[in-house]
Amino acid sequence: MVRIEDVHLELGGVKILDSVSLEVNRGEVVVLVGPSGAGKTSLLRTVNGLNPITSGQVHVAGIEVQQRQHGEVTPRKLKGPKLRDARKEIGFVFQHFNLFPHLTALENIVHAPRKVLGLSRSEANERGLQLLERVGLSNRADTKPSRLSGGQKQRVAIARALAMRPRLMLFDEPTSALDPEMVGEVLDVVRELAEDDMTMMLVTHEMGFAREVAHRLVVMADGGIVEEGPPAEVFERPKNERTKSFFSRIL
């Protein structure tokens, strides 16, 4: 589903990603962990073209999202309709919800399917109501974000991403902006998606959750991947010194 080959990323002369290569198979849940500044969020943003890479290749579902050779002034990346086609395959859930404040929960969810997929109002509304029920918010369809809790906002954001019926979901620390008592309700939704074989890349600091849902744990540090493998193996028998140091501070 995802193929990242020798990706380098520099922003303002600062090296963010350094020779990162990673593949994610269909139905696989890959969880990215590591210290702040390791490049986890930046890697997610390269997958749907939000961060133009310095060199390397990124493919999603067989579509070349971007490619760039060392020394090229600009990357070859999708634009216009082709970029929209690629992004239809990818749902992105951000840390801070990014809901439209002037729209209700249902309107937030149906906006993209109507504008991008061309669904009728009735079709989009039917899909939106089904998704609100799926995330446990069927009674909040007409509620605007200002009247929702943080956990509810994030669940609406997940439903909004799912409304495009993506083949890949990207989660960038979806619980980091939530109060502790609201974390569980969001993780429950992500857990259900994992059980439904949704392909996911997830950045999180919730180590217990990572151990539970990940098929593969990827540890990043200093802009690169330092270790990866089954969660139990990486947690209990880490091989890399950076991994050992990171776990010793947080576990």
C-alpha positions as CSV (number, residue, x, y, z in Angstrom):
1,M,0.0,0.0,0.0
2,V,2.8,2.4,0.9
3,R,6.4,2.4,-0.5
4,I,8.9,4.9,0.7
5,E,12.3,4.7,-0.9
6,D,15.4,6.5,0.4
7,V,13.6,9.6,1.3
8,H,15.5,12.7,2.4
9,L,13.9,15.8,3.6
10,E,15.5,19.2,4.5
11,L,13.6,22.3,5.7
12,G,15.5,25.5,5.9
13,G,18.8,23.7,5.6
14,V,17.9,21.4,8.5
15,K,17.9,17.7,7.9
16,I,14.5,16.3,8.9
17,L,14.5,12.9,7.3
18,D,17.7,11.0,6.4
19,S,17.5,8.1,4.0
20,V,14.2,6.7,5.2
21,S,12.8,3.6,3.5
22,L,9.6,1.8,4.6
23,E,6.9,-0.4,3.1
24,V,3.4,-0.8,4.6
25,N,1.3,-3.7,3.4
26,R,-2.5,-3.7,2.9
27,G,-4.3,-4.3,6.2
28,E,-1.2,-3.6,8.2
29,V,-1.0,-1.2,11.2
30,V,2.4,0.4,11.5
31,V,3.0,2.5,14.5
32,L,5.8,5.1,14.6
33,V,7.3,6.0,17.9
34,G,10.4,7.9,19.0
35,P,11.5,11.1,20.7
36,S,10.2,14.5,19.7
37,G,12.0,15.8,16.6
38,A,12.7,12.2,15.3
39,G,10.8,13.0,12.1
40,K,7.6,10.9,12.7
41,T,5.1,13.6,11.7
42,S,7.3,14.7,8.8
43,L,7.3,11.2,7.5
44,L,3.5,11.0,7.6
45,R,3.3,14.3,5.8
46,T,5.5,13.1,2.9
47,V,3.1,10.2,2.3
48,N,0.3,12.5,1.1
49,G,2.6,15.1,-0.4
50,L,2.3,17.8,2.3
51,N,6.1,17.9,2.7
52,P,7.9,18.1,-0.7
53,I,10.9,15.7,-0.3
54,T,14.5,16.6,-1.0
55,S,15.1,13.3,-2.7
56,G,13.6,9.8,-2.9
57,Q,10.3,8.3,-3.9
58,V,6.9,7.9,-2.3
59,H,4.2,5.7,-3.7
60,V,0.7,5.0,-2.3
61,A,-1.6,2.3,-3.7
62,G,0.7,2.1,-6.8
63,I,0.4,5.9,-7.4
64,E,3.6,8.0,-7.4
65,V,2.9,10.8,-5.0
66,Q,6.3,12.4,-5.4
67,Q,9.8,11.6,-6.6
68,R,13.0,13.6,-6.6
69,Q,16.6,13.0,-7.4
70,H,19.5,14.6,-5.6
71,G,20.3,18.0,-7.2
72,E,16.9,18.5,-8.8
73,V,15.5,22.0,-8.2
74,T,11.9,20.8,-7.7
75,P,10.4,17.4,-7.0
76,R,8.3,15.5,-9.5
77,K,5.0,15.3,-7.7
78,L,1.4,15.0,-8.6
79,K,-0.6,18.2,-9.2
80,G,-4.3,19.0,-9.9
81,P,-6.6,16.1,-10.6
82,K,-3.9,13.5,-10.2
83,L,-3.0,14.8,-6.8
84,R,-6.7,14.7,-5.8
85,D,-6.9,11.1,-7.1
86,A,-4.0,10.1,-4.9
87,R,-5.3,11.9,-1.8
88,K,-8.7,10.2,-2.2
89,E,-6.8,7.0,-1.2
90,I,-5.5,8.7,2.0
91,G,-7.3,9.8,5.1
92,F,-5.3,12.1,7.5
93,V,-6.3,12.8,11.1
94,F,-4.3,15.6,12.7
95,Q,-3.4,16.4,16.3
96,H,-5.7,19.4,16.5
97,F,-8.9,18.2,14.7
98,N,-8.9,21.0,12.1
99,L,-12.7,21.0,11.8
100,F,-14.6,23.8,10.1
101,P,-15.9,25.8,13.0
102,H,-18.9,27.2,11.2
103,L,-20.2,23.7,10.1
104,T,-22.0,21.1,12.1
105,A,-20.5,17.7,12.8
106,L,-22.4,16.2,9.9
107,E,-21.6,19.1,7.5
108,N,-17.9,18.7,8.3
109,I,-18.1,15.0,7.3
110,V,-20.1,15.4,4.1
111,H,-18.3,18.4,2.7
112,A,-15.5,16.6,0.9
113,P,-17.6,13.7,-0.4
114,R,-19.9,16.2,-2.0
115,K,-17.2,18.5,-3.4
116,V,-14.6,15.9,-4.4
117,L,-16.5,12.7,-5.0
118,G,-19.6,14.4,-6.4
119,L,-22.1,12.7,-4.1
120,S,-25.6,14.0,-3.8
121,R,-26.7,15.6,-0.6
122,S,-28.8,12.6,0.4
123,E,-26.0,10.1,-0.4
124,A,-23.4,12.1,1.5
125,N,-25.7,12.7,4.5
126,E,-26.5,8.9,4.6
127,R,-22.8,8.1,4.6
128,G,-22.1,10.8,7.2
129,L,-24.8,9.6,9.6
130,Q,-23.6,6.1,9.3
131,L,-20.1,7.2,10.2
132,L,-21.3,9.3,13.1
133,E,-23.0,6.2,14.5
134,R,-19.8,4.2,14.0
135,V,-17.8,6.7,16.1
136,G,-20.6,6.9,18.7
137,L,-21.8,10.4,17.9
138,S,-25.2,9.8,16.2
139,N,-26.8,12.3,18.5
140,R,-24.3,15.1,17.6
141,A,-25.0,15.4,13.9
142,D,-26.3,19.0,14.2
143,T,-23.8,20.2,16.8
144,K,-21.0,22.6,15.9
145,P,-17.4,22.0,17.0
146,S,-17.5,24.7,19.7
147,R,-20.1,22.6,21.5
148,L,-18.1,19.3,21.3
149,S,-15.5,18.0,23.7
150,G,-12.0,17.4,22.5
151,G,-12.6,13.6,22.2
152,Q,-15.8,14.2,20.3
153,K,-14.1,16.6,17.9
154,Q,-11.4,14.0,17.2
155,R,-14.0,11.4,16.5
156,V,-15.7,13.7,14.1
157,A,-12.3,14.2,12.4
158,I,-11.9,10.5,12.1
159,A,-15.4,10.1,10.6
160,R,-14.6,13.0,8.2
161,A,-11.5,11.2,7.0
162,L,-13.4,7.9,6.6
163,A,-16.1,9.5,4.6
164,M,-13.8,9.5,1.6
165,R,-13.5,5.7,1.9
166,P,-9.7,5.9,1.9
167,R,-7.5,2.8,1.5
168,L,-4.9,4.2,3.9
169,M,-5.4,6.2,7.2
170,L,-2.7,8.4,8.7
171,F,-2.9,9.4,12.3
172,D,-0.6,12.1,13.7
173,E,-0.8,11.7,17.5
174,P,-4.6,11.8,17.5
175,T,-4.8,11.9,21.3
176,S,-2.1,14.4,22.1
177,A,-4.4,17.4,22.4
178,L,-7.0,15.6,24.6
179,D,-7.6,15.5,28.3
180,P,-6.6,12.1,29.7
181,E,-10.2,11.0,30.3
182,M,-11.0,11.5,26.6
183,V,-8.1,9.5,25.2
184,G,-9.8,6.2,25.5
185,E,-12.8,7.1,23.4
186,V,-10.6,8.0,20.5
187,L,-8.4,5.0,20.8
188,D,-11.4,2.8,20.8
189,V,-12.3,4.0,17.3
190,V,-8.8,3.5,16.1
191,R,-8.8,0.0,17.6
192,E,-12.0,-0.9,15.7
193,L,-10.5,0.3,12.4
194,A,-7.5,-2.0,13.1
195,E,-9.9,-4.9,13.7
196,D,-11.5,-4.1,10.3
197,D,-8.1,-4.5,8.5
198,M,-7.8,-0.8,7.7
199,T,-4.2,0.0,6.6
200,M,-2.9,2.6,9.0
201,M,0.3,4.5,9.8
202,L,0.0,5.9,13.3
203,V,2.2,8.3,15.3
204,T,1.5,8.0,19.1
205,H,3.1,8.3,22.5
206,E,0.5,5.9,24.0
207,M,2.9,2.9,24.3
208,G,0.3,0.5,25.7
209,F,-1.9,1.2,22.8
210,A,1.0,0.8,20.3
211,R,1.8,-2.6,21.7
212,E,-1.9,-3.6,21.4
213,V,-2.8,-2.5,17.9
214,A,0.5,-2.5,15.9
215,H,1.4,-5.2,13.6
216,R,4.8,-3.6,13.3
217,L,6.5,-1.0,15.5
218,V,8.9,1.5,13.9
219,V,11.3,3.4,16.1
220,M,12.6,6.7,14.7
221,A,15.4,8.9,16.0
222,D,17.4,11.7,14.4
223,G,15.4,11.6,11.2
224,G,15.9,7.9,10.5
225,I,14.5,4.5,11.3
226,V,16.7,2.9,13.9
227,E,14.6,-0.3,14.6
228,E,11.4,-2.0,13.6
229,G,9.7,-5.3,14.2
230,P,6.8,-6.9,16.1
231,P,5.8,-4.8,19.1
232,A,6.5,-7.5,21.7
233,E,10.0,-8.1,20.3
234,V,10.9,-4.4,20.1
235,F,9.6,-3.5,23.5
236,E,11.0,-6.5,25.3
237,R,14.2,-7.1,23.4
238,P,15.3,-3.8,21.7
239,K,18.6,-4.1,19.8
240,N,19.5,-0.5,19.0
241,E,21.0,1.7,21.7
242,R,18.7,4.7,20.7
243,T,15.7,2.4,21.1
244,K,16.9,1.3,24.5
245,S,17.5,4.9,25.6
246,F,14.1,6.0,24.4
247,F,12.2,3.2,26.2
248,S,14.2,3.6,29.4
249,R,12.9,7.2,29.7
250,I,9.2,6.6,28.9
251,L,8.4,3.0,30.1
